[in-house]
Amino acid sequence: MDLRHRRIANGWIVVGILTALAVAFWTEGLGRGSVLFGRQAGVLLLVCFPLFCLGALGGGDVKALSLIGGVWGVERGLRVLGLSLLIGAGVGLVKLLYQGRMGERMRYLFFYLLRQEEKKEGSYWMEERDGYGMTVAFGCCIFVGMLLLALLSR
């Protein structure tokens, strides 16, 4: 993961998928293991895709969560997603309060929602206007959510 550019490199996703498929093959056999992994990853992909379309998640976030779902199963993958969203919301709220920009962001949100009602194109977050100071590196939230779930599941 590259925090400077807010990206999860596809290479890491590929390594994760290949490792997961190898483990699935080893434990469940070629057919059953790969089908099980694919089905579980596919469910998380379907759940996360609308969030990607809304701009709430990046493509790397969706792929990482799908990989987690493929490896840990749908239920645990959804728990990681839920924990990650809560962590991201908490981090975002702290950033808004710390930077004193809550009112500004609420105005942006209000006018964004008005534009959506009128079916006008536009994005809530614009890099040239907002920069990265108000964004949350969601890949980090996924990682922390995954660690928390692993620790709480013991």
Phi and psi in radians as a Rosetta constraint file:
Dihedral C 1 N 2 CA 2 C 2 CIRCULARHARMONIC -2.025 0.35
Dihedral N 2 CA 2 C 2 N 3 CIRCULARHARMONIC 1.855 0.35
Dihedral C 2 N 3 CA 3 C 3 CIRCULARHARMONIC -1.231 0.35
Dihedral N 3 CA 3 C 3 N 4 CIRCULARHARMONIC -0.497 0.35
Dihedral C 3 N 4 CA 4 C 4 CIRCULARHARMONIC -1.125 0.35
Dihedral N 4 CA 4 C 4 N 5 CIRCULARHARMONIC -0.686 0.35
Dihedral C 4 N 5 CA 5 C 5 CIRCULARHARMONIC -1.856 0.35
Dihedral N 5 CA 5 C 5 N 6 CIRCULARHARMONIC 0.027 0.35
Dihedral C 5 N 6 CA 6 C 6 CIRCULARHARMONIC 0.977 0.35
Dihedral N 6 CA 6 C 6 N 7 CIRCULARHARMONIC 0.883 0.35
Dihedral C 6 N 7 CA 7 C 7 CIRCULARHARMONIC -2.313 0.35
Dihedral N 7 CA 7 C 7 N 8 CIRCULARHARMONIC 2.551 0.35
Dihedral C 7 N 8 CA 8 C 8 CIRCULARHARMONIC -1.857 0.35
Dihedral N 8 CA 8 C 8 N 9 CIRCULARHARMONIC 2.020 0.35
Dihedral C 8 N 9 CA 9 C 9 CIRCULARHARMONIC -1.128 0.35
Dihedral N 9 CA 9 C 9 N 10 CIRCULARHARMONIC 2.394 0.35
Dihedral C 9 N 10 CA 10 C 10 CIRCULARHARMONIC -1.046 0.35
Dihedral N 10 CA 10 C 10 N 11 CIRCULARHARMONIC -0.516 0.35
Dihedral C 10 N 11 CA 11 C 11 CIRCULARHARMONIC -1.014 0.35
Dihedral N 11 CA 11 C 11 N 12 CIRCULARHARMONIC -0.720 0.35
Dihedral C 11 N 12 CA 12 C 12 CIRCULARHARMONIC -1.173 0.35
Dihedral N 12 CA 12 C 12 N 13 CIRCULARHARMONIC -0.640 0.35
Dihedral C 12 N 13 CA 13 C 13 CIRCULARHARMONIC -1.134 0.35
Dihedral N 13 CA 13 C 13 N 14 CIRCULARHARMONIC -0.765 0.35
Dihedral C 13 N 14 CA 14 C 14 CIRCULARHARMONIC -1.092 0.35
Dihedral N 14 CA 14 C 14 N 15 CIRCULARHARMONIC -0.776 0.35
Dihedral C 14 N 15 CA 15 C 15 CIRCULARHARMONIC -1.036 0.35
Dihedral N 15 CA 15 C 15 N 16 CIRCULARHARMONIC -0.760 0.35
Dihedral C 15 N 16 CA 16 C 16 CIRCULARHARMONIC -1.087 0.35
Dihedral N 16 CA 16 C 16 N 17 CIRCULARHARMONIC -0.766 0.35
Dihedral C 16 N 17 CA 17 C 17 CIRCULARHARMONIC -1.141 0.35
Dihedral N 17 CA 17 C 17 N 18 CIRCULARHARMONIC -0.782 0.35
Dihedral C 17 N 18 CA 18 C 18 CIRCULARHARMONIC -1.107 0.35
Dihedral N 18 CA 18 C 18 N 19 CIRCULARHARMONIC -0.710 0.35
Dihedral C 18 N 19 CA 19 C 19 CIRCULARHARMONIC -1.124 0.35
Dihedral N 19 CA 19 C 19 N 20 CIRCULARHARMONIC -0.786 0.35
Dihedral C 19 N 20 CA 20 C 20 CIRCULARHARMONIC -1.095 0.35
Dihedral N 20 CA 20 C 20 N 21 CIRCULARHARMONIC -0.724 0.35
Dihedral C 20 N 21 CA 21 C 21 CIRCULARHARMONIC -1.158 0.35
Dihedral N 21 CA 21 C 21 N 22 CIRCULARHARMONIC -0.646 0.35
Dihedral C 21 N 22 CA 22 C 22 CIRCULARHARMONIC -1.110 0.35
Dihedral N 22 CA 22 C 22 N 23 CIRCULARHARMONIC -0.768 0.35
Dihedral C 22 N 23 CA 23 C 23 CIRCULARHARMONIC -1.145 0.35
Dihedral N 23 CA 23 C 23 N 24 CIRCULARHARMONIC -0.748 0.35
Dihedral C 23 N 24 CA 24 C 24 CIRCULARHARMONIC -1.080 0.35
Dihedral N 24 CA 24 C 24 N 25 CIRCULARHARMONIC -0.720 0.35
Dihedral C 24 N 25 CA 25 C 25 CIRCULARHARMONIC -1.100 0.35
Dihedral N 25 CA 25 C 25 N 26 CIRCULARHARMONIC -0.765 0.35
Dihedral C 25 N 26 CA 26 C 26 CIRCULARHARMONIC -1.148 0.35
Dihedral N 26 CA 26 C 26 N 27 CIRCULARHARMONIC -0.707 0.35
Dihedral C 26 N 27 CA 27 C 27 CIRCULARHARMONIC -1.572 0.35
Dihedral N 27 CA 27 C 27 N 28 CIRCULARHARMONIC -0.584 0.35
Dihedral C 27 N 28 CA 28 C 28 CIRCULARHARMONIC -2.057 0.35
Dihedral N 28 CA 28 C 28 N 29 CIRCULARHARMONIC -0.149 0.35
Dihedral C 28 N 29 CA 29 C 29 CIRCULARHARMONIC 1.615 0.35
Dihedral N 29 CA 29 C 29 N 30 CIRCULARHARMONIC 2.803 0.35
Dihedral C 29 N 30 CA 30 C 30 CIRCULARHARMONIC -1.024 0.35
Dihedral N 30 CA 30 C 30 N 31 CIRCULARHARMONIC -0.909 0.35
Dihedral C 30 N 31 CA 31 C 31 CIRCULARHARMONIC -1.202 0.35
Dihedral N 31 CA 31 C 31 N 32 CIRCULARHARMONIC -1.032 0.35
Dihedral C 31 N 32 CA 32 C 32 CIRCULARHARMONIC -1.109 0.35
Dihedral N 32 CA 32 C 32 N 33 CIRCULARHARMONIC -0.739 0.35
Dihedral C 32 N 33 CA 33 C 33 CIRCULARHARMONIC -1.122 0.35
Dihedral N 33 CA 33 C 33 N 34 CIRCULARHARMONIC -0.801 0.35
Dihedral C 33 N 34 CA 34 C 34 CIRCULARHARMONIC -1.245 0.35
Dihedral N 34 CA 34 C 34 N 35 CIRCULARHARMONIC -0.609 0.35
Dihedral C 34 N 35 CA 35 C 35 CIRCULARHARMONIC -1.181 0.35
Dihedral N 35 CA 35 C 35 N 36 CIRCULARHARMONIC -0.737 0.35
Dihedral C 35 N 36 CA 36 C 36 CIRCULARHARMONIC -1.087 0.35
Dihedral N 36 CA 36 C 36 N 37 CIRCULARHARMONIC -0.832 0.35
Dihedral C 36 N 37 CA 37 C 37 CIRCULARHARMONIC -1.028 0.35
Dihedral N 37 CA 37 C 37 N 38 CIRCULARHARMONIC -0.845 0.35
Dihedral C 37 N 38 CA 38 C 38 CIRCULARHARMONIC -1.073 0.35
Dihedral N 38 CA 38 C 38 N 39 CIRCULARHARMONIC -0.732 0.35
Dihedral C 38 N 39 CA 39 C 39 CIRCULARHARMONIC -1.141 0.35
Dihedral N 39 CA 39 C 39 N 40 CIRCULARHARMONIC -0.805 0.35
Dihedral C 39 N 40 CA 40 C 40 CIRCULARHARMONIC -1.140 0.35
Dihedral N 40 CA 40 C 40 N 41 CIRCULARHARMONIC -0.743 0.35
Dihedral C 40 N 41 CA 41 C 41 CIRCULARHARMONIC -1.145 0.35
Dihedral N 41 CA 41 C 41 N 42 CIRCULARHARMONIC -0.665 0.35
Dihedral C 41 N 42 CA 42 C 42 CIRCULARHARMONIC -1.111 0.35
Dihedral N 42 CA 42 C 42 N 43 CIRCULARHARMONIC -0.654 0.35
Dihedral C 42 N 43 CA 43 C 43 CIRCULARHARMONIC -1.115 0.35
Dihedral N 43 CA 43 C 43 N 44 CIRCULARHARMONIC -0.790 0.35
Dihedral C 43 N 44 CA 44 C 44 CIRCULARHARMONIC -1.137 0.35
Dihedral N 44 CA 44 C 44 N 45 CIRCULARHARMONIC -0.638 0.35
Dihedral C 44 N 45 CA 45 C 45 CIRCULARHARMONIC -1.064 0.35
Dihedral N 45 CA 45 C 45 N 46 CIRCULARHARMONIC -0.777 0.35
Dihedral C 45 N 46 CA 46 C 46 CIRCULARHARMONIC -1.142 0.35
Dihedral N 46 CA 46 C 46 N 47 CIRCULARHARMONIC -0.621 0.35
Dihedral C 46 N 47 CA 47 C 47 CIRCULARHARMONIC -1.230 0.35
Dihedral N 47 CA 47 C 47 N 48 CIRCULARHARMONIC -0.709 0.35
Dihedral C 47 N 48 CA 48 C 48 CIRCULARHARMONIC -1.435 0.35
Dihedral N 48 CA 48 C 48 N 49 CIRCULARHARMONIC -0.410 0.35
Dihedral C 48 N 49 CA 49 C 49 CIRCULARHARMONIC -1.033 0.35
Dihedral N 49 CA 49 C 49 N 50 CIRCULARHARMONIC -0.742 0.35
Dihedral C 49 N 50 CA 50 C 50 CIRCULARHARMONIC -1.053 0.35
Dihedral N 50 CA 50 C 50 N 51 CIRCULARHARMONIC -0.616 0.35
Dihedral C 50 N 51 CA 51 C 51 CIRCULARHARMONIC -1.158 0.35
Dihedral N 51 CA 51 C 51 N 52 CIRCULARHARMONIC -0.606 0.35
Dihedral C 51 N 52 CA 52 C 52 CIRCULARHARMONIC -1.142 0.35
Dihedral N 52 CA 52 C 52 N 53 CIRCULARHARMONIC -0.776 0.35
Dihedral C 52 N 53 CA 53 C 53 CIRCULARHARMONIC -1.093 0.35
Dihedral N 53 CA 53 C 53 N 54 CIRCULARHARMONIC -0.557 0.35
Dihedral C 53 N 54 CA 54 C 54 CIRCULARHARMONIC -1.401 0.35
Dihedral N 54 CA 54 C 54 N 55 CIRCULARHARMONIC -0.169 0.35
Dihedral C 54 N 55 CA 55 C 55 CIRCULARHARMONIC 1.493 0.35
Dihedral N 55 CA 55 C 55 N 56 CIRCULARHARMONIC 0.151 0.35
Dihedral C 55 N 56 CA 56 C 56 CIRCULARHARMONIC -1.374 0.35
Dihedral N 56 CA 56 C 56 N 57 CIRCULARHARMONIC -0.485 0.35
Dihedral C 56 N 57 CA 57 C 57 CIRCULARHARMONIC -2.207 0.35
Dihedral N 57 CA 57 C 57 N 58 CIRCULARHARMONIC 2.615 0.35
Dihedral C 57 N 58 CA 58 C 58 CIRCULARHARMONIC -1.557 0.35
Dihedral N 58 CA 58 C 58 N 59 CIRCULARHARMONIC 2.932 0.35
Dihedral C 58 N 59 CA 59 C 59 CIRCULARHARMONIC -1.056 0.35
Dihedral N 59 CA 59 C 59 N 60 CIRCULARHARMONIC -0.696 0.35
Dihedral C 59 N 60 CA 60 C 60 CIRCULARHARMONIC -1.128 0.35
Dihedral N 60 CA 60 C 60 N 61 CIRCULARHARMONIC -0.634 0.35
Dihedral C 60 N 61 CA 61 C 61 CIRCULARHARMONIC -1.098 0.35
Dihedral N 61 CA 61 C 61 N 62 CIRCULARHARMONIC -0.762 0.35
Dihedral C 61 N 62 CA 62 C 62 CIRCULARHARMONIC -1.108 0.35
Dihedral N 62 CA 62 C 62 N 63 CIRCULARHARMONIC -0.791 0.35
Dihedral C 62 N 63 CA 63 C 63 CIRCULARHARMONIC -1.130 0.35
Dihedral N 63 CA 63 C 63 N 64 CIRCULARHARMONIC -0.715 0.35
Dihedral C 63 N 64 CA 64 C 64 CIRCULARHARMONIC -1.129 0.35
Dihedral N 64 CA 64 C 64 N 65 CIRCULARHARMONIC -0.765 0.35
Dihedral C 64 N 65 CA 65 C 65 CIRCULARHARMONIC -1.156 0.35
Dihedral N 65 CA 65 C 65 N 66 CIRCULARHARMONIC -0.626 0.35
Dihedral C 65 N 66 CA 66 C 66 CIRCULARHARMONIC -1.133 0.35
Dihedral N 66 CA 66 C 66 N 67 CIRCULARHARMONIC -0.721 0.35
Dihedral C 66 N 67 CA 67 C 67 CIRCULARHARMONIC -1.076 0.35
Dihedral N 67 CA 67 C 67 N 68 CIRCULARHARMONIC -0.782 0.35
Dihedral C 67 N 68 CA 68 C 68 CIRCULARHARMONIC -1.060 0.35
Dihedral N 68 CA 68 C 68 N 69 CIRCULARHARMONIC -0.771 0.35
Dihedral C 68 N 69 CA 69 C 69 CIRCULARHARMONIC -1.102 0.35
Dihedral N 69 CA 69 C 69 N 70 CIRCULARHARMONIC -0.674 0.35
Dihedral C 69 N 70 CA 70 C 70 CIRCULARHARMONIC -1.122 0.35
Dihedral N 70 CA 70 C 70 N 71 CIRCULARHARMONIC -0.635 0.35
Dihedral C 70 N 71 CA 71 C 71 CIRCULARHARMONIC -1.464 0.35
Dihedral N 71 CA 71 C 71 N 72 CIRCULARHARMONIC -0.843 0.35
Dihedral C 71 N 72 CA 72 C 72 CIRCULARHARMONIC -1.620 0.35
Dihedral N 72 CA 72 C 72 N 73 CIRCULARHARMONIC -0.195 0.35
Dihedral C 72 N 73 CA 73 C 73 CIRCULARHARMONIC 1.745 0.35
Dihedral N 73 CA 73 C 73 N 74 CIRCULARHARMONIC 2.828 0.35
Dihedral C 73 N 74 CA 74 C 74 CIRCULARHARMONIC -1.109 0.35
Dihedral N 74 CA 74 C 74 N 75 CIRCULARHARMONIC -0.837 0.35
Dihedral C 74 N 75 CA 75 C 75 CIRCULARHARMONIC -1.063 0.35
Dihedral N 75 CA 75 C 75 N 76 CIRCULARHARMONIC -0.842 0.35
Dihedral C 75 N 76 CA 76 C 76 CIRCULARHARMONIC -1.203 0.35
Dihedral N 76 CA 76 C 76 N 77 CIRCULARHARMONIC -0.603 0.35
Dihedral C 76 N 77 CA 77 C 77 CIRCULARHARMONIC -1.093 0.35
Dihedral N 77 CA 77 C 77 N 78 CIRCULARHARMONIC -0.721 0.35
Dihedral C 77 N 78 CA 78 C 78 CIRCULARHARMONIC -1.177 0.35
Dihedral N 78 CA 78 C 78 N 79 CIRCULARHARMONIC -0.593 0.35
Dihedral C 78 N 79 CA 79 C 79 CIRCULARHARMONIC -1.153 0.35
Dihedral N 79 CA 79 C 79 N 80 CIRCULARHARMONIC -0.714 0.35
Dihedral C 79 N 80 CA 80 C 80 CIRCULARHARMONIC -1.074 0.35
Dihedral N 80 CA 80 C 80 N 81 CIRCULARHARMONIC -0.758 0.35
Dihedral C 80 N 81 CA 81 C 81 CIRCULARHARMONIC -1.035 0.35
Dihedral N 81 CA 81 C 81 N 82 CIRCULARHARMONIC -0.833 0.35
Dihedral C 81 N 82 CA 82 C 82 CIRCULARHARMONIC -1.075 0.35
Dihedral N 82 CA 82 C 82 N 83 CIRCULARHARMONIC -0.807 0.35
Dihedral C 82 N 83 CA 83 C 83 CIRCULARHARMONIC -1.089 0.35
Dihedral N 83 CA 83 C 83 N 84 CIRCULARHARMONIC -0.721 0.35
Dihedral C 83 N 84 CA 84 C 84 CIRCULARHARMONIC -1.104 0.35
Dihedral N 84 CA 84 C 84 N 85 CIRCULARHARMONIC -0.719 0.35
Dihedral C 84 N 85 CA 85 C 85 CIRCULARHARMONIC -1.133 0.35
Dihedral N 85 CA 85 C 85 N 86 CIRCULARHARMONIC -0.710 0.35
Dihedral C 85 N 86 CA 86 C 86 CIRCULARHARMONIC -1.140 0.35
Dihedral N 86 CA 86 C 86 N 87 CIRCULARHARMONIC -0.755 0.35
Dihedral C 86 N 87 CA 87 C 87 CIRCULARHARMONIC -1.107 0.35
Dihedral N 87 CA 87 C 87 N 88 CIRCULARHARMONIC -0.792 0.35
Dihedral C 87 N 88 CA 88 C 88 CIRCULARHARMONIC -1.069 0.35
Dihedral N 88 CA 88 C 88 N 89 CIRCULARHARMONIC -0.718 0.35
Dihedral C 88 N 89 CA 89 C 89 CIRCULARHARMONIC -1.129 0.35
Dihedral N 89 CA 89 C 89 N 90 CIRCULARHARMONIC -0.729 0.35
Dihedral C 89 N 90 CA 90 C 90 CIRCULARHARMONIC -1.121 0.35
Dihedral N 90 CA 90 C 90 N 91 CIRCULARHARMONIC -0.779 0.35
Dihedral C 90 N 91 CA 91 C 91 CIRCULARHARMONIC -1.102 0.35
Dihedral N 91 CA 91 C 91 N 92 CIRCULARHARMONIC -0.760 0.35
Dihedral C 91 N 92 CA 92 C 92 CIRCULARHARMONIC -1.078 0.35
Dihedral N 92 CA 92 C 92 N 93 CIRCULARHARMONIC -0.751 0.35
Dihedral C 92 N 93 CA 93 C 93 CIRCULARHARMONIC -1.111 0.35
Dihedral N 93 CA 93 C 93 N 94 CIRCULARHARMONIC -0.759 0.35
Dihedral C 93 N 94 CA 94 C 94 CIRCULARHARMONIC -1.075 0.35
Dihedral N 94 CA 94 C 94 N 95 CIRCULARHARMONIC -0.742 0.35
Dihedral C 94 N 95 CA 95 C 95 CIRCULARHARMONIC -1.100 0.35
Dihedral N 95 CA 95 C 95 N 96 CIRCULARHARMONIC -0.763 0.35
Dihedral C 95 N 96 CA 96 C 96 CIRCULARHARMONIC -1.060 0.35
Dihedral N 96 CA 96 C 96 N 97 CIRCULARHARMONIC -0.800 0.35
Dihedral C 96 N 97 CA 97 C 97 CIRCULARHARMONIC -1.188 0.35
Dihedral N 97 CA 97 C 97 N 98 CIRCULARHARMONIC -0.756 0.35
Dihedral C 97 N 98 CA 98 C 98 CIRCULARHARMONIC -1.107 0.35
Dihedral N 98 CA 98 C 98 N 99 CIRCULARHARMONIC -0.705 0.35
Dihedral C 98 N 99 CA 99 C 99 CIRCULARHARMONIC -1.508 0.35
Dihedral N 99 CA 99 C 99 N 100 CIRCULARHARMONIC -0.084 0.35
Dihedral C 99 N 100 CA 100 C 100 CIRCULARHARMONIC 1.133 0.35
Dihedral N 100 CA 100 C 100 N 101 CIRCULARHARMONIC 0.627 0.35
Dihedral C 100 N 101 CA 101 C 101 CIRCULARHARMONIC -2.041 0.35
Dihedral N 101 CA 101 C 101 N 102 CIRCULARHARMONIC 0.331 0.35
Dihedral C 101 N 102 CA 102 C 102 CIRCULARHARMONIC -1.065 0.35
Dihedral N 102 CA 102 C 102 N 103 CIRCULARHARMONIC -0.828 0.35
Dihedral C 102 N 103 CA 103 C 103 CIRCULARHARMONIC -1.084 0.35
Dihedral N 103 CA 103 C 103 N 104 CIRCULARHARMONIC -0.768 0.35
Dihedral C 103 N 104 CA 104 C 104 CIRCULARHARMONIC -1.043 0.35
Dihedral N 104 CA 104 C 104 N 105 CIRCULARHARMONIC -0.804 0.35
Dihedral C 104 N 105 CA 105 C 105 CIRCULARHARMONIC -1.193 0.35
Dihedral N 105 CA 105 C 105 N 106 CIRCULARHARMONIC -0.610 0.35
Dihedral C 105 N 106 CA 106 C 106 CIRCULARHARMONIC -1.170 0.35
Dihedral N 106 CA 106 C 106 N 107 CIRCULARHARMONIC -0.650 0.35
Dihedral C 106 N 107 CA 107 C 107 CIRCULARHARMONIC -1.110 0.35
Dihedral N 107 CA 107 C 107 N 108 CIRCULARHARMONIC -0.799 0.35
Dihedral C 107 N 108 CA 108 C 108 CIRCULARHARMONIC -0.999 0.35
Dihedral N 108 CA 108 C 108 N 109 CIRCULARHARMONIC -0.772 0.35
Dihedral C 108 N 109 CA 109 C 109 CIRCULARHARMONIC -1.105 0.35
Dihedral N 109 CA 109 C 109 N 110 CIRCULARHARMONIC -0.781 0.35
Dihedral C 109 N 110 CA 110 C 110 CIRCULARHARMONIC -1.022 0.35
Dihedral N 110 CA 110 C 110 N 111 CIRCULARHARMONIC -0.865 0.35
Dihedral C 110 N 111 CA 111 C 111 CIRCULARHARMONIC -1.234 0.35
Dihedral N 111 CA 111 C 111 N 112 CIRCULARHARMONIC -0.537 0.35
Dihedral C 111 N 112 CA 112 C 112 CIRCULARHARMONIC -1.109 0.35
Dihedral N 112 CA 112 C 112 N 113 CIRCULARHARMONIC -0.788 0.35
Dihedral C 112 N 113 CA 113 C 113 CIRCULARHARMONIC -1.136 0.35
Dihedral N 113 CA 113 C 113 N 114 CIRCULARHARMONIC -0.642 0.35
Dihedral C 113 N 114 CA 114 C 114 CIRCULARHARMONIC -1.079 0.35
Dihedral N 114 CA 114 C 114 N 115 CIRCULARHARMONIC -0.749 0.35
Dihedral C 114 N 115 CA 115 C 115 CIRCULARHARMONIC -1.108 0.35
Dihedral N 115 CA 115 C 115 N 116 CIRCULARHARMONIC -0.631 0.35
Dihedral C 115 N 116 CA 116 C 116 CIRCULARHARMONIC -1.192 0.35
Dihedral N 116 CA 116 C 116 N 117 CIRCULARHARMONIC -0.642 0.35
Dihedral C 116 N 117 CA 117 C 117 CIRCULARHARMONIC -1.093 0.35
Dihedral N 117 CA 117 C 117 N 118 CIRCULARHARMONIC -0.626 0.35
Dihedral C 117 N 118 CA 118 C 118 CIRCULARHARMONIC -1.509 0.35
Dihedral N 118 CA 118 C 118 N 119 CIRCULARHARMONIC 0.066 0.35
Dihedral C 118 N 119 CA 119 C 119 CIRCULARHARMONIC 1.117 0.35
Dihedral N 119 CA 119 C 119 N 120 CIRCULARHARMONIC 0.511 0.35
Dihedral C 119 N 120 CA 120 C 120 CIRCULARHARMONIC -1.571 0.35
Dihedral N 120 CA 120 C 120 N 121 CIRCULARHARMONIC 2.502 0.35
Dihedral C 120 N 121 CA 121 C 121 CIRCULARHARMONIC -1.204 0.35
Dihedral N 121 CA 121 C 121 N 122 CIRCULARHARMONIC 2.761 0.35
Dihedral C 121 N 122 CA 122 C 122 CIRCULARHARMONIC 2.714 0.35
Dihedral N 122 CA 122 C 122 N 123 CIRCULARHARMONIC 2.851 0.35
Dihedral C 122 N 123 CA 123 C 123 CIRCULARHARMONIC -2.178 0.35
Dihedral N 123 CA 123 C 123 N 124 CIRCULARHARMONIC 2.495 0.35
Dihedral C 123 N 124 CA 124 C 124 CIRCULARHARMONIC -1.130 0.35
Dihedral N 124 CA 124 C 124 N 125 CIRCULARHARMONIC -0.754 0.35
Dihedral C 124 N 125 CA 125 C 125 CIRCULARHARMONIC -1.843 0.35
Dihedral N 125 CA 125 C 125 N 126 CIRCULARHARMONIC 2.217 0.35
Dihedral C 125 N 126 CA 126 C 126 CIRCULARHARMONIC -2.156 0.35
Dihedral N 126 CA 126 C 126 N 127 CIRCULARHARMONIC 2.138 0.35
Dihedral C 126 N 127 CA 127 C 127 CIRCULARHARMONIC -0.982 0.35
Dihedral N 127 CA 127 C 127 N 128 CIRCULARHARMONIC -0.764 0.35
Dihedral C 127 N 128 CA 128 C 128 CIRCULARHARMONIC -1.166 0.35
Dihedral N 128 CA 128 C 128 N 129 CIRCULARHARMONIC -0.535 0.35
Dihedral C 128 N 129 CA 129 C 129 CIRCULARHARMONIC -1.526 0.35
Dihedral N 129 CA 129 C 129 N 130 CIRCULARHARMONIC -0.739 0.35
Dihedral C 129 N 130 CA 130 C 130 CIRCULARHARMONIC -1.763 0.35
Dihedral N 130 CA 130 C 130 N 131 CIRCULARHARMONIC -0.464 0.35
Dihedral C 130 N 131 CA 131 C 131 CIRCULARHARMONIC 1.129 0.35
Dihedral N 131 CA 131 C 131 N 132 CIRCULARHARMONIC -2.816 0.35
Dihedral C 131 N 132 CA 132 C 132 CIRCULARHARMONIC -1.826 0.35
Dihedral N 132 CA 132 C 132 N 133 CIRCULARHARMONIC 0.055 0.35
Dihedral C 132 N 133 CA 133 C 133 CIRCULARHARMONIC -1.112 0.35
Dihedral N 133 CA 133 C 133 N 134 CIRCULARHARMONIC -0.464 0.35
Dihedral C 133 N 134 CA 134 C 134 CIRCULARHARMONIC -1.773 0.35
Dihedral N 134 CA 134 C 134 N 135 CIRCULARHARMONIC -0.035 0.35
Dihedral C 134 N 135 CA 135 C 135 CIRCULARHARMONIC -1.554 0.35
Dihedral N 135 CA 135 C 135 N 136 CIRCULARHARMONIC 2.812 0.35
Dihedral C 135 N 136 CA 136 C 136 CIRCULARHARMONIC -2.022 0.35
Dihedral N 136 CA 136 C 136 N 137 CIRCULARHARMONIC 2.236 0.35
Dihedral C 136 N 137 CA 137 C 137 CIRCULARHARMONIC -1.278 0.35
Dihedral N 137 CA 137 C 137 N 138 CIRCULARHARMONIC 1.649 0.35
Dihedral C 137 N 138 CA 138 C 138 CIRCULARHARMONIC -1.183 0.35
Dihedral N 138 CA 138 C 138 N 139 CIRCULARHARMONIC -0.446 0.35
Dihedral C 138 N 139 CA 139 C 139 CIRCULARHARMONIC -1.005 0.35
Dihedral N 139 CA 139 C 139 N 140 CIRCULARHARMONIC -0.648 0.35
Dihedral C 139 N 140 CA 140 C 140 CIRCULARHARMONIC -1.153 0.35
Dihedral N 140 CA 140 C 140 N 141 CIRCULARHARMONIC -0.678 0.35
Dihedral C 140 N 141 CA 141 C 141 CIRCULARHARMONIC -1.124 0.35
Dihedral N 141 CA 141 C 141 N 142 CIRCULARHARMONIC -0.684 0.35
Dihedral C 141 N 142 CA 142 C 142 CIRCULARHARMONIC -1.082 0.35
Dihedral N 142 CA 142 C 142 N 143 CIRCULARHARMONIC -0.801 0.35
Dihedral C 142 N 143 CA 143 C 143 CIRCULARHARMONIC -1.053 0.35
Dihedral N 143 CA 143 C 143 N 144 CIRCULARHARMONIC -0.826 0.35
Dihedral C 143 N 144 CA 144 C 144 CIRCULARHARMONIC -1.144 0.35
Dihedral N 144 CA 144 C 144 N 145 CIRCULARHARMONIC -0.708 0.35
Dihedral C 144 N 145 CA 145 C 145 CIRCULARHARMONIC -1.069 0.35
Dihedral N 145 CA 145 C 145 N 146 CIRCULARHARMONIC -0.700 0.35
Dihedral C 145 N 146 CA 146 C 146 CIRCULARHARMONIC -1.147 0.35
Dihedral N 146 CA 146 C 146 N 147 CIRCULARHARMONIC -0.762 0.35
Dihedral C 146 N 147 CA 147 C 147 CIRCULARHARMONIC -1.099 0.35
Dihedral N 147 CA 147 C 147 N 148 CIRCULARHARMONIC -0.773 0.35
Dihedral C 147 N 148 CA 148 C 148 CIRCULARHARMONIC -1.055 0.35
Dihedral N 148 CA 148 C 148 N 149 CIRCULARHARMONIC -0.774 0.35
Dihedral C 148 N 149 CA 149 C 149 CIRCULARHARMONIC -1.115 0.35
Dihedral N 149 CA 149 C 149 N 150 CIRCULARHARMONIC -0.713 0.35
Dihedral C 149 N 150 CA 150 C 150 CIRCULARHARMONIC -1.094 0.35
Dihedral N 150 CA 150 C 150 N 151 CIRCULARHARMONIC -0.735 0.35
Dihedral C 150 N 151 CA 151 C 151 CIRCULARHARMONIC -1.233 0.35
Dihedral N 151 CA 151 C 151 N 152 CIRCULARHARMONIC -0.677 0.35
Dihedral C 151 N 152 CA 152 C 152 CIRCULARHARMONIC -1.312 0.35
Dihedral N 152 CA 152 C 152 N 153 CIRCULARHARMONIC -0.342 0.35
Dihedral C 152 N 153 CA 153 C 153 CIRCULARHARMONIC -1.485 0.35
Dihedral N 153 CA 153 C 153 N 154 CIRCULARHARMONIC -0.065 0.35
